[in-house]
Amino acid sequence: MRPAAKVALFLSGLLLVLGPGLASGLLAAAVWSVQEPLVVGTGLLAAVARLVLAPAPRGWA
């Protein structure tokens, strides 16, 4: 398995833990990452960045 595919799978697992209900989309991304790892890796990094940088909902902080 290519390093980019491993990163995509790791990020998919991370997003699966952080956002329940994304299993089908993440599974599709993991399968697609074998063919287009750069595109999927970039998309997953952007998704994680949005989760990390987004302000906390009211009452969480």
mmCIF file as Biopython writes it, N, C-alpha, C and O atoms, coordinates in Angstrom:
data_model
#
loop_
_atom_site.group_PDB
_atom_site.id
_atom_site.type_symbol
_atom_site.label_atom_id
_atom_site.label_alt_id
_atom_site.label_comp_id
_atom_site.label_asym_id
_atom_site.label_entity_id
_atom_site.label_seq_id
_atom_site.pdbx_PDB_ins_code
_atom_site.Cartn_x
_atom_site.Cartn_y
_atom_site.Cartn_z
_atom_site.occupancy
_atom_site.B_iso_or_equiv
_atom_site.auth_seq_id
_atom_site.auth_asym_id
_atom_site.pdbx_PDB_model_num
ATOM 1   N N  . MET A ? 1  ? 0.847   -1.182 0.000  1.0 0.0 1  A 1 
ATOM 2   C CA . MET A ? 1  ? 0.000   0.000  0.000  1.0 0.0 1  A 1 
ATOM 3   C C  . MET A ? 1  ? 0.892   1.244  0.000  1.0 0.0 1  A 1 
ATOM 4   O O  . MET A ? 1  ? 1.894   1.311  0.713  1.0 0.0 1  A 1 
ATOM 5   N N  . ARG A ? 2  ? 0.512   2.202  -0.797 1.0 0.0 2  A 1 
ATOM 6   C CA . ARG A ? 2  ? 1.294   3.443  -0.884 1.0 0.0 2  A 1 
ATOM 7   C C  . ARG A ? 2  ? 1.142   4.274  0.387  1.0 0.0 2  A 1 
ATOM 8   O O  . ARG A ? 2  ? 0.123   4.190  1.073  1.0 0.0 2  A 1 
ATOM 9   N N  . PRO A ? 3  ? 2.178   5.092  0.701  1.0 0.0 3  A 1 
ATOM 10  C CA . PRO A ? 3  ? 2.101   5.931  1.907  1.0 0.0 3  A 1 
ATOM 11  C C  . PRO A ? 3  ? 0.891   6.866  1.901  1.0 0.0 3  A 1 
ATOM 12  O O  . PRO A ? 3  ? 0.260   7.066  2.939  1.0 0.0 3  A 1 
ATOM 13  N N  . ALA A ? 4  ? 0.566   7.434  0.753  1.0 0.0 4  A 1 
ATOM 14  C CA . ALA A ? 4  ? -0.581  8.350  0.690  1.0 0.0 4  A 1 
ATOM 15  C C  . ALA A ? 4  ? -1.883  7.616  0.992  1.0 0.0 4  A 1 
ATOM 16  O O  . ALA A ? 4  ? -2.792  8.184  1.597  1.0 0.0 4  A 1 
ATOM 17  N N  . ALA A ? 5  ? -1.975  6.357  0.572  1.0 0.0 5  A 1 
ATOM 18  C CA . ALA A ? 5  ? -3.178  5.578  0.866  1.0 0.0 5  A 1 
ATOM 19  C C  . ALA A ? 5  ? -3.267  5.280  2.359  1.0 0.0 5  A 1 
ATOM 20  O O  . ALA A ? 5  ? -4.358  5.279  2.929  1.0 0.0 5  A 1 
ATOM 21  N N  . LYS A ? 6  ? -2.120  5.025  2.996  1.0 0.0 6  A 1 
ATOM 22  C CA . LYS A ? 6  ? -2.116  4.785  4.441  1.0 0.0 6  A 1 
ATOM 23  C C  . LYS A ? 6  ? -2.565  6.034  5.191  1.0 0.0 6  A 1 
ATOM 24  O O  . LYS A ? 6  ? -3.316  5.948  6.162  1.0 0.0 6  A 1 
ATOM 25  N N  . VAL A ? 7  ? -2.099  7.192  4.734  1.0 0.0 7  A 1 
ATOM 26  C CA . VAL A ? 7  ? -2.506  8.454  5.368  1.0 0.0 7  A 1 
ATOM 27  C C  . VAL A ? 7  ? -4.002  8.671  5.185  1.0 0.0 7  A 1 
ATOM 28  O O  . VAL A ? 7  ? -4.695  9.071  6.121  1.0 0.0 7  A 1 
ATOM 29  N N  . ALA A ? 8  ? -4.497  8.410  3.986  1.0 0.0 8  A 1 
ATOM 30  C CA . ALA A ? 8  ? -5.926  8.587  3.726  1.0 0.0 8  A 1 
ATOM 31  C C  . ALA A ? 8  ? -6.760  7.658  4.600  1.0 0.0 8  A 1 
ATOM 32  O O  . ALA A ? 8  ? -7.804  8.056  5.116  1.0 0.0 8  A 1 
ATOM 33  N N  . LEU A ? 9  ? -6.299  6.419  4.766  1.0 0.0 9  A 1 
ATOM 34  C CA . LEU A ? 9  ? -7.035  5.488  5.619  1.0 0.0 9  A 1 
ATOM 35  C C  . LEU A ? 9  ? -6.997  5.926  7.082  1.0 0.0 9  A 1 
ATOM 36  O O  . LEU A ? 9  ? -7.994  5.810  7.795  1.0 0.0 9  A 1 
ATOM 37  N N  . PHE A ? 10 ? -5.847  6.428  7.525  1.0 0.0 10 A 1 
ATOM 38  C CA . PHE A ? 10 ? -5.744  6.923  8.902  1.0 0.0 10 A 1 
ATOM 39  C C  . PHE A ? 10 ? -6.692  8.096  9.124  1.0 0.0 10 A 1 
ATOM 40  O O  . PHE A ? 10 ? -7.410  8.146  10.122 1.0 0.0 10 A 1 
ATOM 41  N N  . LEU A ? 11 ? -6.688  9.035  8.186  1.0 0.0 11 A 1 
ATOM 42  C CA . LEU A ? 11 ? -7.571  10.193 8.319  1.0 0.0 11 A 1 
ATOM 43  C C  . LEU A ? 11 ? -9.035  9.779  8.224  1.0 0.0 11 A 1 
ATOM 44  O O  . LEU A ? 11 ? -9.894  10.367 8.881  1.0 0.0 11 A 1 
ATOM 45  N N  . SER A ? 12 ? -9.319  8.766  7.407  1.0 0.0 12 A 1 
ATOM 46  C CA . SER A ? 12 ? -10.689 8.261  7.335  1.0 0.0 12 A 1 
ATOM 47  C C  . SER A ? 12 ? -11.127 7.706  8.680  1.0 0.0 12 A 1 
ATOM 48  O O  . SER A ? 12 ? -12.247 7.949  9.130  1.0 0.0 12 A 1 
ATOM 49  N N  . GLY A ? 13 ? -10.235 6.961  9.317  1.0 0.0 13 A 1 
ATOM 50  C CA . GLY A ? 13 ? -10.553 6.435  10.641 1.0 0.0 13 A 1 
ATOM 51  C C  . GLY A ? 13 ? -10.754 7.540  11.655 1.0 0.0 13 A 1 
ATOM 52  O O  . GLY A ? 13 ? -11.650 7.468  12.497 1.0 0.0 13 A 1 
ATOM 53  N N  . LEU A ? 14 ? -9.923  8.557  11.573 1.0 0.0 14 A 1 
ATOM 54  C CA . LEU A ? 14 ? -10.051 9.694  12.482 1.0 0.0 14 A 1 
ATOM 55  C C  . LEU A ? 14 ? -11.388 10.397 12.289 1.0 0.0 14 A 1 
ATOM 56  O O  . LEU A ? 14 ? -12.065 10.730 13.261 1.0 0.0 14 A 1 
ATOM 57  N N  . LEU A ? 15 ? -11.764 10.620 11.043 1.0 0.0 15 A 1 
ATOM 58  C CA . LEU A ? 15 ? -13.043 11.268 10.774 1.0 0.0 15 A 1 
ATOM 59  C C  . LEU A ? 15 ? -14.210 10.384 11.184 1.0 0.0 15 A 1 
ATOM 60  O O  . LEU A ? 15 ? -15.252 10.880 11.612 1.0 0.0 15 A 1 
ATOM 61  N N  . LEU A ? 16 ? -14.033 9.065  11.053 1.0 0.0 16 A 1 
ATOM 62  C CA . LEU A ? 16 ? -15.096 8.153  11.459 1.0 0.0 16 A 1 
ATOM 63  C C  . LEU A ? 16 ? -15.345 8.257  12.957 1.0 0.0 16 A 1 
ATOM 64  O O  . LEU A ? 16 ? -16.488 8.190  13.409 1.0 0.0 16 A 1 
ATOM 65  N N  . VAL A ? 17 ? -14.272 8.421  13.725 1.0 0.0 17 A 1 
ATOM 66  C CA . VAL A ? 17 ? -14.412 8.576  15.171 1.0 0.0 17 A 1 
ATOM 67  C C  . VAL A ? 17 ? -15.023 9.937  15.493 1.0 0.0 17 A 1 
ATOM 68  O O  . VAL A ? 17 ? -15.869 10.040 16.381 1.0 0.0 17 A 1 
ATOM 69  N N  . LEU A ? 18 ? -14.602 10.980 14.780 1.0 0.0 18 A 1 
ATOM 70  C CA . LEU A ? 18 ? -15.068 12.336 15.081 1.0 0.0 18 A 1 
ATOM 71  C C  . LEU A ? 18 ? -16.477 12.612 14.577 1.0 0.0 18 A 1 
ATOM 72  O O  . LEU A ? 18 ? -17.202 13.406 15.177 1.0 0.0 18 A 1 
ATOM 73  N N  . GLY A ? 19 ? -16.864 11.986 13.512 1.0 0.0 19 A 1 
ATOM 74  C CA . GLY A ? 19 ? -18.162 12.292 12.927 1.0 0.0 19 A 1 
ATOM 75  C C  . GLY A ? 19 ? -18.939 11.060 12.542 1.0 0.0 19 A 1 
ATOM 76  O O  . GLY A ? 19 ? -18.847 10.608 11.400 1.0 0.0 19 A 1 
ATOM 77  N N  . PRO A ? 20 ? -19.706 10.498 13.466 1.0 0.0 20 A 1 
ATOM 78  C CA . PRO A ? 20 ? -20.518 9.325  13.136 1.0 0.0 20 A 1 
ATOM 79  C C  . PRO A ? 20 ? -21.466 9.626  11.975 1.0 0.0 20 A 1 
ATOM 80  O O  . PRO A ? 20 ? -21.931 10.756 11.823 1.0 0.0 20 A 1 
ATOM 81  N N  . GLY A ? 21 ? -21.742 8.635  11.179 1.0 0.0 21 A 1 
ATOM 82  C CA . GLY A ? 21 ? -22.620 8.814  10.035 1.0 0.0 21 A 1 
ATOM 83  C C  . GLY A ? 21 ? -21.868 9.021  8.739  1.0 0.0 21 A 1 
ATOM 84  O O  . GLY A ? 21 ? -22.482 9.112  7.676  1.0 0.0 21 A 1 
ATOM 85  N N  . LEU A ? 22 ? -20.539 9.098  8.807  1.0 0.0 22 A 1 
ATOM 86  C CA . LEU A ? 22 ? -19.745 9.311  7.603  1.0 0.0 22 A 1 
ATOM 87  C C  . LEU A ? 22 ? -19.166 8.011  7.053  1.0 0.0 22 A 1 
ATOM 88  O O  . LEU A ? 22 ? -18.341 8.043  6.141  1.0 0.0 22 A 1 
ATOM 89  N N  . ALA A ? 23 ? -19.583 6.876  7.589  1.0 0.0 23 A 1 
ATOM 90  C CA . ALA A ? 23 ? -18.943 5.601  7.266  1.0 0.0 23 A 1 
ATOM 91  C C  . ALA A ? 23 ? -18.978 5.298  5.771  1.0 0.0 23 A 1 
ATOM 92  O O  . ALA A ? 23 ? -17.960 4.893  5.208  1.0 0.0 23 A 1 
ATOM 93  N N  . SER A ? 24 ? -20.111 5.481  5.122  1.0 0.0 24 A 1 
ATOM 94  C CA . SER A ? 24 ? -20.196 5.128  3.709  1.0 0.0 24 A 1 
ATOM 95  C C  . SER A ? 24 ? -19.319 6.027  2.847  1.0 0.0 24 A 1 
ATOM 96  O O  . SER A ? 24 ? -18.650 5.549  1.931  1.0 0.0 24 A 1 
ATOM 97  N N  . GLY A ? 25 ? -19.318 7.317  3.131  1.0 0.0 25 A 1 
ATOM 98  C CA . GLY A ? 25 ? -18.462 8.232  2.375  1.0 0.0 25 A 1 
ATOM 99  C C  . GLY A ? 25 ? -16.993 7.980  2.625  1.0 0.0 25 A 1 
ATOM 100 O O  . GLY A ? 25 ? -16.182 8.067  1.703  1.0 0.0 25 A 1 
ATOM 101 N N  . LEU A ? 26 ? -16.641 7.671  3.858  1.0 0.0 26 A 1 
ATOM 102 C CA . LEU A ? 26 ? -15.243 7.394  4.176  1.0 0.0 26 A 1 
ATOM 103 C C  . LEU A ? 26 ? -14.784 6.079  3.576  1.0 0.0 26 A 1 
ATOM 104 O O  . LEU A ? 26 ? -13.633 5.957  3.156  1.0 0.0 26 A 1 
ATOM 105 N N  . LEU A ? 27 ? -15.665 5.098  3.530  1.0 0.0 27 A 1 
ATOM 106 C CA . LEU A ? 27 ? -15.307 3.837  2.889  1.0 0.0 27 A 1 
ATOM 107 C C  . LEU A ? 27 ? -15.057 4.066  1.404  1.0 0.0 27 A 1 
ATOM 108 O O  . LEU A ? 27 ? -14.105 3.522  0.844  1.0 0.0 27 A 1 
ATOM 109 N N  . ALA A ? 28 ? -15.897 4.860  0.769  1.0 0.0 28 A 1 
ATOM 110 C CA . ALA A ? 28 ? -15.691 5.178  -0.642 1.0 0.0 28 A 1 
ATOM 111 C C  . ALA A ? 28 ? -14.384 5.935  -0.834 1.0 0.0 28 A 1 
ATOM 112 O O  . ALA A ? 28 ? -13.662 5.681  -1.799 1.0 0.0 28 A 1 
ATOM 113 N N  . ALA A ? 29 ? -14.070 6.857  0.063  1.0 0.0 29 A 1 
ATOM 114 C CA . ALA A ? 29 ? -12.814 7.601  -0.031 1.0 0.0 29 A 1 
ATOM 115 C C  . ALA A ? 29 ? -11.620 6.684  0.155  1.0 0.0 29 A 1 
ATOM 116 O O  . ALA A ? 29 ? -10.606 6.842  -0.526 1.0 0.0 29 A 1 
ATOM 117 N N  . ALA A ? 30 ? -11.724 5.724  1.070  1.0 0.0 30 A 1 
ATOM 118 C CA . ALA A ? 30 ? -10.622 4.787  1.293  1.0 0.0 30 A 1 
ATOM 119 C C  . ALA A ? 30 ? -10.386 3.920  0.066  1.0 0.0 30 A 1 
ATOM 120 O O  . ALA A ? 30 ? -9.241  3.663  -0.304 1.0 0.0 30 A 1 
ATOM 121 N N  . VAL A ? 31 ? -11.465 3.467  -0.564 1.0 0.0 31 A 1 
ATOM 122 C CA . VAL A ? 31 ? -11.321 2.654  -1.776 1.0 0.0 31 A 1 
ATOM 123 C C  . VAL A ? 31 ? -10.743 3.502  -2.900 1.0 0.0 31 A 1 
ATOM 124 O O  . VAL A ? 31 ? -9.863  3.047  -3.631 1.0 0.0 31 A 1 
ATOM 125 N N  . TRP A ? 32 ? -11.229 4.726  -3.044 1.0 0.0 32 A 1 
ATOM 126 C CA . TRP A ? 32 ? -10.761 5.597  -4.115 1.0 0.0 32 A 1 
ATOM 127 C C  . TRP A ? 32 ? -9.320  6.016  -3.887 1.0 0.0 32 A 1 
ATOM 128 O O  . TRP A ? 32 ? -8.605  6.307  -4.846 1.0 0.0 32 A 1 
ATOM 129 N N  . SER A ? 33 ? -8.878  6.053  -2.628 1.0 0.0 33 A 1 
ATOM 130 C CA . SER A ? 33 ? -7.523  6.507  -2.322 1.0 0.0 33 A 1 
ATOM 131 C C  . SER A ? 33 ? -6.466  5.618  -2.945 1.0 0.0 33 A 1 
ATOM 132 O O  . SER A ? 33 ? -5.333  6.055  -3.149 1.0 0.0 33 A 1 
ATOM 133 N N  . VAL A ? 34 ? -6.816  4.379  -3.251 1.0 0.0 34 A 1 
ATOM 134 C CA . VAL A ? 34 ? -5.865  3.491  -3.915 1.0 0.0 34 A 1 
ATOM 135 C C  . VAL A ? 34 ? -5.574  4.007  -5.317 1.0 0.0 34 A 1 
ATOM 136 O O  . VAL A ? 34 ? -4.453  3.870  -5.808 1.0 0.0 34 A 1 
ATOM 137 N N  . GLN A ? 35 ? -6.577  4.601  -5.968 1.0 0.0 35 A 1 
ATOM 138 C CA . GLN A ? 35 ? -6.402  5.080  -7.333 1.0 0.0 35 A 1 
ATOM 139 C C  . GLN A ? 35 ? -5.983  6.546  -7.389 1.0 0.0 35 A 1 
ATOM 140 O O  . GLN A ? 35 ? -5.165  6.912  -8.233 1.0 0.0 35 A 1 
ATOM 141 N N  . GLU A ? 36 ? -6.512  7.381  -6.528 1.0 0.0 36 A 1 
ATOM 142 C CA . GLU A ? 36 ? -6.229  8.822  -6.536 1.0 0.0 36 A 1 
ATOM 143 C C  . GLU A ? 36 ? -5.830  9.292  -5.139 1.0 0.0 36 A 1 
ATOM 144 O O  . GLU A ? 36 ? -6.574  10.051 -4.517 1.0 0.0 36 A 1 
ATOM 145 N N  . PRO A ? 37 ? -4.673  8.861  -4.631 1.0 0.0 37 A 1 
ATOM 146 C CA . PRO A ? 37 ? -4.322  9.187  -3.242 1.0 0.0 37 A 1 
ATOM 147 C C  . PRO A ? 37 ? -4.107  10.673 -2.986 1.0 0.0 37 A 1 
ATOM 148 O O  . PRO A ? 37 ? -4.421  11.156 -1.899 1.0 0.0 37 A 1 
ATOM 149 N N  . LEU A ? 38 ? -3.584  11.402 -3.955 1.0 0.0 38 A 1 
ATOM 150 C CA . LEU A ? 38 ? -3.326  12.825 -3.739 1.0 0.0 38 A 1 
ATOM 151 C C  . LEU A ? 38 ? -4.631  13.602 -3.575 1.0 0.0 38 A 1 
ATOM 152 O O  . LEU A ? 38 ? -4.747  14.453 -2.693 1.0 0.0 38 A 1 
ATOM 153 N N  . VAL A ? 39 ? -5.603  13.307 -4.421 1.0 0.0 39 A 1 
ATOM 154 C CA . VAL A ? 39 ? -6.887  14.003 -4.354 1.0 0.0 39 A 1 
ATOM 155 C C  . VAL A ? 39 ? -7.595  13.688 -3.042 1.0 0.0 39 A 1 
ATOM 156 O O  . VAL A ? 39 ? -8.079  14.591 -2.360 1.0 0.0 39 A 1 
ATOM 157 N N  . VAL A ? 40 ? -7.655  12.404 -2.690 1.0 0.0 40 A 1 
ATOM 158 C CA . VAL A ? 40 ? -8.349  11.997 -1.466 1.0 0.0 40 A 1 
ATOM 159 C C  . VAL A ? 40 ? -7.611  12.512 -0.240 1.0 0.0 40 A 1 
ATOM 160 O O  . VAL A ? 40 ? -8.239  12.996 0.702  1.0 0.0 40 A 1 
ATOM 161 N N  . GLY A ? 41 ? -6.290  12.414 -0.240 1.0 0.0 41 A 1 
ATOM 162 C CA . GLY A ? 41 ? -5.505  12.901 0.894  1.0 0.0 41 A 1 
ATOM 163 C C  . GLY A ? 41 ? -5.697  14.383 1.117  1.0 0.0 41 A 1 
ATOM 164 O O  . GLY A ? 41 ? -5.833  14.830 2.256  1.0 0.0 41 A 1 
ATOM 165 N N  . THR A ? 42 ? -5.710  15.151 0.041  1.0 0.0 42 A 1 
ATOM 166 C CA . THR A ? 42 ? -5.920  16.594 0.153  1.0 0.0 42 A 1 
ATOM 167 C C  . THR A ? 42 ? -7.319  16.901 0.683  1.0 0.0 42 A 1 
ATOM 168 O O  . THR A ? 42 ? -7.488  17.771 1.538  1.0 0.0 42 A 1 
ATOM 169 N N  . GLY A ? 43 ? -8.305  16.192 0.179  1.0 0.0 43 A 1 
ATOM 170 C CA . GLY A ? 43 ? -9.674  16.400 0.652  1.0 0.0 43 A 1 
ATOM 171 C C  . GLY A ? 43 ? -9.846  16.058 2.120  1.0 0.0 43 A 1 
ATOM 172 O O  . GLY A ? 43 ? -10.520 16.778 2.856  1.0 0.0 43 A 1 
ATOM 173 N N  . LEU A ? 44 ? -9.233  14.955 2.547  1.0 0.0 44 A 1 
ATOM 174 C CA . LEU A ? 44 ? -9.337  14.567 3.951  1.0 0.0 44 A 1 
ATOM 175 C C  . LEU A ? 44 ? -8.591  15.537 4.858  1.0 0.0 44 A 1 
ATOM 176 O O  . LEU A ? 44 ? -9.053  15.841 5.957  1.0 0.0 44 A 1 
ATOM 177 N N  . LEU A ? 45 ? -7.439  16.022 4.402  1.0 0.0 45 A 1 
ATOM 178 C CA . LEU A ? 45 ? -6.718  17.020 5.195  1.0 0.0 45 A 1 
ATOM 179 C C  . LEU A ? 45 ? -7.543  18.293 5.346  1.0 0.0 45 A 1 
ATOM 180 O O  . LEU A ? 45 ? -7.567  18.900 6.416  1.0 0.0 45 A 1 
ATOM 181 N N  . ALA A ? 46 ? -8.213  18.693 4.277  1.0 0.0 46 A 1 
ATOM 182 C CA . ALA A ? 46 ? -9.067  19.878 4.352  1.0 0.0 46 A 1 
ATOM 183 C C  . ALA A ? 46 ? -10.227 19.649 5.323  1.0 0.0 46 A 1 
ATOM 184 O O  . ALA A ? 46 ? -10.598 20.551 6.074  1.0 0.0 46 A 1 
ATOM 185 N N  . ALA A ? 47 ? -10.799 18.443 5.306  1.0 0.0 47 A 1 
ATOM 186 C CA . ALA A ? 47 ? -11.906 18.145 6.218  1.0 0.0 47 A 1 
ATOM 187 C C  . ALA A ? 47 ? -11.449 18.165 7.671  1.0 0.0 47 A 1 
ATOM 188 O O  . ALA A ? 47 ? -12.145 18.695 8.537  1.0 0.0 47 A 1 
ATOM 189 N N  . VAL A ? 48 ? -10.280 17.589 7.938  1.0 0.0 48 A 1 
ATOM 190 C CA . VAL A ? 48 ? -9.752  17.589 9.302  1.0 0.0 48 A 1 
ATOM 191 C C  . VAL A ? 48 ? -9.429  19.014 9.737  1.0 0.0 48 A 1 
ATOM 192 O O  . VAL A ? 48 ? -9.689  19.387 10.881 1.0 0.0 48 A 1 
ATOM 193 N N  . ALA A ? 49 ? -8.862  19.813 8.830  1.0 0.0 49 A 1 
ATOM 194 C CA . ALA A ? 49 ? -8.548  21.204 9.163  1.0 0.0 49 A 1 
ATOM 195 C C  . ALA A ? 49 ? -9.819  21.975 9.509  1.0 0.0 49 A 1 
ATOM 196 O O  . ALA A ? 49 ? -9.819  22.791 10.431 1.0 0.0 49 A 1 
ATOM 197 N N  . ARG A ? 50 ? -10.896 21.722 8.778  1.0 0.0 50 A 1 
ATOM 198 C CA . ARG A ? 50 ? -12.162 22.396 9.092  1.0 0.0 50 A 1 
ATOM 199 C C  . ARG A ? 50 ? -12.676 21.986 10.459 1.0 0.0 50 A 1 
ATOM 200 O O  . ARG A ? 50 ? -13.201 22.816 11.202 1.0 0.0 50 A 1 
ATOM 201 N N  . LEU A ? 51 ? -12.527 20.695 10.801 1.0 0.0 51 A 1 
ATOM 202 C CA . LEU A ? 51 ? -12.972 20.237 12.116 1.0 0.0 51 A 1 
ATOM 203 C C  . LEU A ? 51 ? -12.153 20.867 13.231 1.0 0.0 51 A 1 
ATOM 204 O O  . LEU A ? 51 ? -12.693 21.244 14.271 1.0 0.0 51 A 1 
ATOM 205 N N  . VAL A ? 52 ? -10.842 20.979 13.011 1.0 0.0 52 A 1 
ATOM 206 C CA . VAL A ? 52 ? -9.951  21.498 14.046 1.0 0.0 52 A 1 
ATOM 207 C C  . VAL A ? 52 ? -10.098 23.006 14.191 1.0 0.0 52 A 1 
ATOM 208 O O  . VAL A ? 52 ? -10.098 23.524 15.308 1.0 0.0 52 A 1 
ATOM 209 N N  . LEU A ? 53 ? -10.224 23.715 13.074 1.0 0.0 53 A 1 
ATOM 210 C CA . LEU A ? 53 ? -10.238 25.172 13.101 1.0 0.0 53 A 1 
ATOM 211 C C  . LEU A ? 53 ? -11.622 25.774 13.334 1.0 0.0 53 A 1 
ATOM 212 O O  . LEU A ? 53 ? -11.739 26.965 13.622 1.0 0.0 53 A 1 
ATOM 213 N N  . ALA A ? 54 ? -12.664 24.963 13.211 1.0 0.0 54 A 1 
ATOM 214 C CA . ALA A ? 54 ? -14.018 25.489 13.385 1.0 0.0 54 A 1 
ATOM 215 C C  . ALA A ? 54 ? -14.241 25.883 14.840 1.0 0.0 54 A 1 
ATOM 216 O O  . ALA A ? 54 ? -13.772 25.198 15.749 1.0 0.0 54 A 1 
ATOM 217 N N  . PRO A ? 55 ? -14.950 26.975 15.062 1.0 0.0 55 A 1 
ATOM 218 C CA . PRO A ? 55 ? -15.239 27.361 16.452 1.0 0.0 55 A 1 
ATOM 219 C C  . PRO A ? 55 ? -16.160 26.332 17.110 1.0 0.0 55 A 1 
ATOM 220 O O  . PRO A ? 55 ? -16.992 25.713 16.448 1.0 0.0 55 A 1 
ATOM 221 N N  . ALA A ? 56 ? -15.998 26.165 18.408 1.0 0.0 56 A 1 
ATOM 222 C CA . ALA A ? 56 ? -16.827 25.215 19.153 1.0 0.0 56 A 1 
ATOM 223 C C  . ALA A ? 56 ? -18.267 25.728 19.210 1.0 0.0 56 A 1 
ATOM 224 O O  . ALA A ? 56 ? -18.494 26.934 19.299 1.0 0.0 56 A 1 
ATOM 225 N N  . PRO A ? 57 ? -19.227 24.824 19.159 1.0 0.0 57 A 1 
ATOM 226 C CA . PRO A ? 57 ? -20.626 25.244 19.297 1.0 0.0 57 A 1 
ATOM 227 C C  . PRO A ? 57 ? -20.867 25.895 20.660 1.0 0.0 57 A 1 
ATOM 228 O O  . PRO A ? 57 ? -20.113 25.674 21.607 1.0 0.0 57 A 1 
ATOM 229 N N  . ARG A ? 58 ? -21.916 26.689 20.744 1.0 0.0 58 A 1 
ATOM 230 C CA . ARG A ? 58 ? -22.223 27.382 22.000 1.0 0.0 58 A 1 
ATOM 231 C C  . ARG A ? 58 ? -22.399 26.379 23.131 1.0 0.0 58 A 1 
ATOM 232 O O  . ARG A ? 58 ? -23.048 25.344 22.977 1.0 0.0 58 A 1 
ATOM 233 N N  . GLY A ? 59 ? -21.812 26.710 24.257 1.0 0.0 59 A 1 
ATOM 234 C CA . GLY A ? 59 ? -21.946 25.866 25.427 1.0 0.0 59 A 1 
ATOM 235 C C  . GLY A ? 59 ? -20.889 24.786 25.551 1.0 0.0 59 A 1 
ATOM 236 O O  . GLY A ? 59 ? -20.840 24.098 26.571 1.0 0.0 59 A 1 
ATOM 237 N N  . TRP A ? 60 ? -20.030 24.613 24.531 1.0 0.0 60 A 1 
ATOM 238 C CA . TRP A ? 60 ? -19.007 23.563 24.576 1.0 0.0 60 A 1 
ATOM 239 C C  . TRP A ? 60 ? -17.724 24.054 25.215 1.0 0.0 60 A 1 
ATOM 240 O O  . TRP A ? 60 ? -16.966 23.259 25.771 1.0 0.0 60 A 1 
ATOM 241 N N  . ALA A ? 61 ? -17.469 25.356 25.145 1.0 0.0 61 A 1 
ATOM 242 C CA . ALA A ? 61 ? -16.164 25.846 25.607 1.0 0.0 61 A 1 
ATOM 243 C C  . ALA A ? 61 ? -16.208 26.305 27.037 1.0 0.0 61 A 1 
ATOM 244 O O  . ALA A ? 61 ? -15.192 26.746 27.575 1.0 0.0 61 A 1 
#
